[in-house]
Amino acid sequence: MQHELTAGELLDGKGRLREAGWARSEVKRYARGAIGASWLRIKEWDYYCVLTEDYGLALTVADNGYMGLLSASWLDFRSPDTVTESIMIPFPKGRMALPESADAGDIVQRHPKMSLAFRHEAGGRRLAVDCPGFGGGRGLKGELRLTQPPMDRMVIATPFPRAPRAFYYNQKINCMPAEGEIRMGGETFRFAPSAAFGVLDWGRGVWTYDNTWYWGSASGLVGGKPFGFNIGYGFGDTSAASENMVFFEGRAHKLADVTFHIPQDTYDGAPWRFTSSDGRFEMDFTPIIDRSAHFDLKLLVSVQHQVFGHFTGFVVLDDGRKLEVNRFLGFAEEVRNRW
């Protein structure tokens, strides 16, 4: 039985996680000032990914104590091709002022080479990007509005073994219809809410040094109704709850464990497979693009493979209904970090 979180403060007076488990909404209050670890270990980020069948946009703002990050990625599934521009900010130490809630507080970051803004507005969120030098001078600029109707989300509070002041508080908001325009290299790309959907990955916590995680996500329509999922595992003590969840018509359906079967020595070649301990999530995955990144600064190492492609298979909802999924666009990733 997976434990569902109760409402209240996330951390106790010593900066330790009060309760581990999952929820359908932001029931726990995160406060950076309550953390009991050094600023060197604090990690905070907001990551948005908005996809259509032909192209997509991913934006990141992160404050990881000793290193901040502004990042924009453009994905072209027709070519296929991907371009990423990233700005590293040394020792932000929390000065980037990322909000303590996923439901309130704006992020506005301006750098000579890139400006990003994530703002709340009635009924949704507005994302803005301006990166004049993107893609060798082609430039990337535009705004997208994400509609956020009343709906469940994935929330998980995870402790780390033998590290009492380490924790991960994570929220994933799937199935947000997107509308707007992004301009790149003189071409305008339109996002229509009937065919473009976004996800927010909102993470706050204190991590241990060496971790590998697996994450997968997809959002869209099945039978004309909003459908999506969040799957993942790999770091922390998830004995209280997994982060695996299916969303259909705004309601969350909780899953047990999901395993990623990744072909050895390849990420964007042979198909992947996903299996579940409860038999409720069974998928094949055909890769299109591997958005990879690798840096090695000895003490800081990151090897990232975020692979975009199509899921085909089925999920089983809490009431026993079986939903068939065919060539459903999303992504799955393996990330190894020492940071």
MARRONU-469093 format. One record per residue (C-alpha): residue in one letter; residue number from 1; x, y, z. Coordinates in nm, 2 decimals, padded with zeros to 4 digits. Last residue first. Example, Ala and Ser with C-alpha at 12.3 -4.5 7.8 and 13.67 -1.06 7.14 Angstrom:
<recs>
REC   nunu   nuse        X        Y        Z
REC      S      2    01.37   -00.11    00.71
REC      A      1    01.23   -00.45    00.78
</recs>
This chain:
<recs>
REC   nunu   nuse        X        Y        Z
REC      W    339    02.67    01.72   -00.83
REC      R    338    02.74    01.36   -00.95
REC      N    337    02.45    01.30   -01.19
REC      R    336    02.33    01.02   -01.41
REC      V    335    02.02    01.09   -01.62
REC      E    334    01.81    00.83   -01.80
REC      E    333    01.51    00.97   -01.99
REC      A    332    01.17    00.90   -02.14
REC      F    331    00.97    01.12   -02.37
REC      G    330    00.62    01.17   -02.51
REC      L    329    00.41    01.13   -02.83
REC      F    328    00.14    00.86   -02.83
REC      R    327    00.20    00.62   -03.12
REC      N    326   -00.10    00.41   -03.02
REC      V    325   -00.25    00.39   -02.66
REC      E    324   -00.52    00.15   -02.56
REC      L    323   -00.71    00.24   -02.24
REC      K    322   -00.82   -00.05   -02.02
REC      R    321   -01.09    00.03   -01.76
REC      G    320   -01.04   -00.15   -01.43
REC      D    319   -01.18    00.13   -01.21
REC      D    318   -00.84    00.25   -01.11
REC      L    317   -00.73    00.28   -01.47
REC      V    316   -00.54    00.02   -01.67
REC      V    315   -00.28    00.14   -01.92
REC      F    314   -00.21    00.02   -02.27
REC      G    313    00.05   -00.01   -02.54
REC      T    312    00.23    00.22   -02.79
REC      F    311    00.45    00.51   -02.68
REC      H    310    00.61    00.74   -02.94
REC      G    309    00.94    00.93   -02.92
REC      F    308    01.15    01.17   -02.74
REC      V    307    01.47    01.06   -02.55
REC      Q    306    01.62    01.26   -02.27
REC      H    305    01.97    01.12   -02.23
REC      Q    304    02.18    01.30   -01.97
REC      V    303    02.53    01.23   -01.84
REC      S    302    02.63    01.48   -01.57
REC      V    301    02.96    01.50   -01.37
REC      L    300    03.07    01.76   -01.12
REC      L    299    03.38    01.68   -00.91
REC      K    298    03.57    01.58   -01.22
REC      L    297    03.43    01.86   -01.45
REC      D    296    03.27    01.61   -01.68
REC      F    295    02.99    01.72   -01.91
REC      H    294    02.75    01.52   -02.11
REC      A    293    02.42    01.62   -02.28
REC      S    292    02.17    01.42   -02.48
REC      R    291    01.84    01.51   -02.65
REC      D    290    01.80    01.17   -02.81
REC      I    289    01.54    01.21   -03.09
REC      I    288    01.29    00.98   -03.25
REC      P    287    01.27    00.68   -03.02
REC      T    286    01.00    00.41   -03.05
REC      F    285    00.85    00.31   -02.71
REC      D    284    00.67   -00.01   -02.62
REC      M    283    00.43    00.01   -02.33
REC      E    282    00.27   -00.19   -02.05
REC      F    281    00.13    00.01   -01.75
REC      R    280   -00.14   -00.17   -01.54
REC      G    279    00.03   -00.50   -01.49
REC      D    278    00.08   -00.44   -01.12
REC      S    277    00.46   -00.47   -01.13
REC      S    276    00.48   -00.26   -01.45
REC      T    275    00.66   -00.30   -01.78
REC      F    274    00.82   -00.04   -02.01
REC      R    273    01.00   -00.13   -02.33
REC      W    272    01.25    00.06   -02.55
REC      P    271    01.28    00.04   -02.92
REC      A    270    01.63    00.02   -03.09
REC      G    269    01.80    00.34   -03.19
REC      D    268    01.77    00.66   -03.00
REC      Y    267    01.92    00.54   -02.67
REC      T    266    02.18    00.28   -02.75
REC      D    265    02.45    00.10   -02.56
REC      Q    264    02.22   -00.16   -02.41
REC      P    263    01.86   -00.13   -02.51
REC      I    262    01.66    00.04   -02.23
REC      H    261    01.40   -00.15   -02.03
REC      F    260    01.24    00.10   -01.80
REC      T    259    01.06   -00.05   -01.50
REC      V    258    00.73    00.07   -01.36
REC      D    257    00.63    00.02   -00.99
REC      A    256    00.28    00.07   -00.85
REC      L    255    00.03    00.29   -01.03
REC      K    254   -00.20    00.56   -00.90
REC      H    253   -00.49    00.69   -01.12
REC      A    252   -00.51    01.07   -01.13
REC      R    251   -00.82    01.25   -01.25
REC      G    250   -00.83    01.53   -01.50
REC      E    249   -01.01    01.34   -01.78
REC      F    248   -00.74    01.07   -01.76
REC      F    247   -00.41    01.10   -01.58
REC      V    246   -00.19    00.80   -01.51
REC      M    245    00.06    00.79   -01.22
REC      N    244    00.40    00.65   -01.13
REC      E    243    00.58    00.86   -00.87
REC      S    242    00.63    00.56   -00.64
REC      A    241    00.53    00.56   -00.27
REC      A    240    00.64    00.48    00.08
REC      S    239    00.92    00.25   -00.03
REC      T    238    01.06    00.52   -00.26
REC      D    237    01.38    00.58   -00.07
REC      G    236    01.59    00.82   -00.29
REC      F    235    01.70    00.77   -00.65
REC      G    234    01.59    00.56   -00.94
REC      Y    233    01.23    00.59   -01.02
REC      G    232    00.99    00.72   -01.29
REC      I    231    00.66    00.74   -01.46
REC      N    230    00.42    01.03   -01.53
REC      F    229    00.12    00.99   -01.75
REC      G    228   -00.12    01.16   -01.98
REC      F    227   -00.47    01.18   -02.11
REC      P    226   -00.72    01.45   -02.18
REC      K    225   -01.02    01.32   -02.38
REC      G    224   -01.07    01.30   -02.76
REC      G    223   -01.05    00.92   -02.75
REC      V    222   -00.70    00.96   -02.61
REC      L    221   -00.57    01.32   -02.60
REC      G    220   -00.23    01.46   -02.51
REC      S    219    00.04    01.44   -02.25
REC      A    218    00.35    01.22   -02.20
REC      S    217    00.61    01.17   -01.94
REC      G    216    00.90    00.94   -01.85
REC      W    215    01.17    00.97   -01.58
REC      Y    214    01.46    00.75   -01.48
REC      W    213    01.71    00.87   -01.22
REC      T    212    02.08    00.81   -01.13
REC      N    211    02.23    00.97   -00.82
REC      D    210    02.57    01.06   -00.67
REC      Y    209    02.59    01.36   -00.43
REC      T    208    02.29    01.34   -00.20
REC      W    207    02.00    01.57   -00.28
REC      V    206    01.84    01.85   -00.09
REC      G    205    01.51    01.96   -00.23
REC      R    204    01.28    02.13   -00.47
REC      G    203    01.15    02.01   -00.81
REC      W    202    00.87    02.14   -01.04
REC      D    201    00.85    01.94   -01.36
REC      L    200    00.57    02.12   -01.56
REC      V    199    00.41    01.94   -01.86
REC      G    198    00.27    02.09   -02.18
REC      F    197    00.03    02.00   -02.45
REC      A    196   -00.01    02.10   -02.82
REC      A    195   -00.27    01.95   -03.05
REC      S    194   -00.61    02.10   -02.96
REC      P    193   -00.45    02.38   -02.77
REC      A    192   -00.28    02.51   -03.09
REC      F    191    00.09    02.59   -03.10
REC      R    190    00.22    02.78   -03.40
REC      F    189    00.57    02.79   -03.53
REC      T    188    00.69    03.10   -03.70
REC      E    187    01.00    03.09   -03.93
REC      G    186    01.25    03.37   -03.95
REC      G    185    01.52    03.17   -03.78
REC      M    184    01.31    03.07   -03.49
REC      R    183    00.97    03.22   -03.39
REC      I    182    00.75    03.06   -03.12
REC      E    181    00.38    03.12   -03.13
REC      G    180    00.09    03.07   -02.89
REC      E    179   -00.14    02.81   -02.73
REC      A    178   -00.08    02.52   -02.50
REC      P    177   -00.31    02.26   -02.34
REC      M    176   -00.19    02.15   -02.00
REC      C    175   -00.20    01.77   -01.98
REC      N    174    00.06    01.71   -01.71
REC      I    173    00.16    01.88   -01.38
REC      K    172    00.45    01.71   -01.22
REC      Q    171    00.54    01.79   -00.86
REC      N    170    00.85    01.70   -00.67
REC      Y    169    00.97    01.73   -00.31
REC      Y    168    01.31    01.55   -00.28
REC      F    167    01.48    01.50    00.06
REC      A    166    01.82    01.51    00.23
REC      R    165    01.83    01.61    00.60
REC      P    164    01.83    01.26    00.73
REC      A    163    02.09    01.12    00.49
REC      R    162    02.14    00.75    00.56
REC      P    161    01.87    00.66    00.31
REC      F    160    01.72    00.95    00.11
REC      P    159    01.37    01.08    00.17
REC      T    158    01.10    01.13   -00.10
REC      A    157    00.80    01.35   -00.11
REC      I    156    00.59    01.30   -00.42
REC      V    155    00.32    01.50   -00.60
REC      M    154    00.17    01.39   -00.94
REC      R    153   -00.11    01.61   -01.05
REC      D    152   -00.49    01.61   -01.03
REC      M    151   -00.71    01.85   -01.23
REC      P    150   -00.89    02.19   -01.23
REC      P    149   -00.80    02.35   -01.57
REC      Q    148   -00.45    02.47   -01.63
REC      T    147   -00.42    02.64   -01.97
REC      L    146   -00.07    02.69   -02.08
REC      R    145    00.00    03.01   -02.27
REC      L    144    00.30    03.02   -02.49
REC      E    143    00.52    03.31   -02.58
REC      G    142    00.79    03.38   -02.84
REC      K    141    01.16    03.41   -02.93
REC      L    140    01.44    03.19   -03.05
REC      G    139    01.72    03.33   -03.26
REC      R    138    01.88    03.21   -03.58
REC      G    137    02.22    03.33   -03.46
REC      G    136    02.40    02.99   -03.44
REC      G    135    02.10    02.81   -03.30
REC      F    134    02.00    03.06   -03.04
REC      G    133    02.19    03.39   -03.05
REC      P    132    01.89    03.61   -02.99
REC      C    131    01.74    03.40   -02.70
REC      D    130    01.40    03.54   -02.59
REC      V    129    01.16    03.30   -02.41
REC      A    128    00.82    03.35   -02.26
REC      L    127    00.60    03.11   -02.07
REC      R    126    00.25    03.20   -01.95
REC      R    125    00.06    03.00   -01.70
REC      G    124   -00.31    02.90   -01.64
REC      G    123   -00.66    02.99   -01.55
REC      A    122   -00.59    03.34   -01.43
REC      E    121   -00.22    03.41   -01.47
REC      H    120    00.10    03.27   -01.34
REC      R    119    00.43    03.37   -01.50
REC      F    118    00.73    03.17   -01.62
REC      A    117    00.98    03.41   -01.78
REC      L    116    01.31    03.34   -01.96
REC      S    115    01.57    03.58   -02.10
REC      M    114    01.88    03.46   -02.27
REC      K    113    02.22    03.60   -02.39
REC      P    112    02.24    03.92   -02.19
REC      H    111    02.07    03.75   -01.90
REC      R    110    01.72    03.81   -01.76
REC      Q    109    01.54    03.57   -01.54
REC      V    108    01.17    03.61   -01.44
REC      I    107    01.01    03.34   -01.23
REC      D    106    00.66    03.41   -01.10
REC      G    105    00.51    03.30   -00.77
REC      A    104    00.21    03.08   -00.70
REC      D    103    00.08    02.73   -00.77
REC      A    102    00.41    02.54   -00.79
REC      S    101    00.50    02.68   -00.44
REC      E    100    00.82    02.80   -00.28
REC      P     99    00.90    03.02   -00.58
REC      L     98    01.25    03.03   -00.73
REC      A     97    01.44    03.33   -00.60
REC      M     96    01.73    03.33   -00.84
REC      R     95    01.93    03.45   -00.54
REC      G     94    01.92    03.10   -00.39
REC      K     93    02.30    03.06   -00.37
REC      P     92    02.35    03.18   -00.73
REC      F     91    02.70    03.05   -00.72
REC      P     90    02.80    03.07   -01.09
REC      I     89    02.53    03.11   -01.36
REC      M     88    02.55    02.87   -01.65
REC      I     87    02.36    02.96   -01.97
REC      S     86    02.23    02.69   -02.19
REC      E     85    02.14    02.67   -02.56
REC      T     84    01.99    02.35   -02.70
REC      V     83    01.91    02.25   -03.06
REC      T     82    01.73    01.93   -03.16
REC      D     81    01.69    01.74   -03.49
REC      P     80    01.46    01.49   -03.67
REC      S     79    01.41    01.62   -03.94
REC      R     78    01.03    01.60   -03.87
REC      F     77    01.05    01.57   -03.49
REC      D     76    01.21    01.92   -03.46
REC      L     75    01.29    01.99   -03.09
REC      W     74    01.40    02.34   -02.97
REC      S     73    01.57    02.35   -02.63
REC      A     72    01.61    02.64   -02.39
REC      S     71    01.82    02.66   -02.08
REC      L     70    01.89    02.89   -01.79
REC      L     69    02.10    02.73   -01.52
REC      G     68    02.24    02.82   -01.18
REC      M     67    02.54    02.66   -01.02
REC      Y     66    02.68    02.66   -00.66
REC      G     65    02.33    02.65   -00.51
REC      N     64    02.14    02.45   -00.76
REC      D     63    01.92    02.73   -00.89
REC      A     62    01.74    02.60   -01.20
REC      V     61    01.54    02.77   -01.48
REC      T     60    01.45    02.53   -01.77
REC      L     59    01.26    02.56   -02.10
REC      A     58    01.17    02.28   -02.34
REC      L     57    01.00    02.35   -02.68
REC      G     56    00.84    02.11   -02.93
REC      Y     55    00.80    02.02   -03.29
REC      D     54    00.60    01.81   -03.54
REC      E     53    00.35    01.60   -03.32
REC      T     52    00.32    01.89   -03.08
REC      L     51    00.51    01.92   -02.75
REC      V     50    00.55    02.16   -02.46
REC      C     49    00.82    02.09   -02.20
REC      Y     48    00.85    02.31   -01.89
REC      Y     47    01.12    02.27   -01.62
REC      D     46    01.12    02.46   -01.29
REC      W     45    01.42    02.41   -01.06
REC      E     44    01.55    02.39   -00.71
REC      K     43    01.85    02.21   -00.57
REC      I     42    02.00    02.27   -00.22
REC      R     41    02.32    02.09   -00.14
REC      L     40    02.57    02.38   -00.15
REC      W     39    02.32    02.59    00.04
REC      S     38    02.41    02.37    00.34
REC      A     37    02.15    02.14    00.50
REC      G     36    01.87    02.20    00.75
REC      I     35    01.61    02.34    00.52
REC      A     34    01.34    02.53    00.69
REC      G     33    01.43    02.86    00.51
REC      R     32    01.36    02.70    00.18
REC      A     31    01.00    02.65    00.28
REC      Y     30    00.79    02.38    00.11
REC      R     29    00.43    02.35    00.22
REC      K     28    00.28    02.00    00.17
REC      V     27   -00.06    01.94    00.02
REC      E     26    00.04    02.04   -00.33
REC      S     25   -00.21    01.82   -00.51
REC      R     24   -00.27    01.45   -00.60
REC      A     23   -00.04    01.32   -00.33
REC      W     22    00.25    01.08   -00.27
REC      G     21    00.45    00.96    00.02
REC      A     20    00.71    01.05    00.28
REC      E     19    00.63    01.25    00.59
REC      R     18    00.81    01.50    00.81
REC      L     17    01.11    01.53    00.59
REC      R     16    01.40    01.66    00.81
REC      G     15    01.50    02.03    00.84
REC      K     14    01.55    02.02    01.21
REC      G     13    01.23    02.19    01.29
REC      D     12    01.03    01.96    01.07
REC      L     11    01.00    01.97    00.69
REC      L     10    00.71    01.95    00.45
REC      E      9    00.46    02.15    00.66
REC      G      8    00.10    02.04    00.65
REC      A      7   -00.16    01.84    00.46
REC      T      6   -00.15    01.46    00.46
REC      L      5    00.04    01.25    00.21
REC      E      4   -00.09    00.93    00.06
REC      H      3    00.11    00.62    00.15
REC      Q      2    00.14    00.34   -00.10
REC      M      1    00.00    00.00    00.00
</recs>
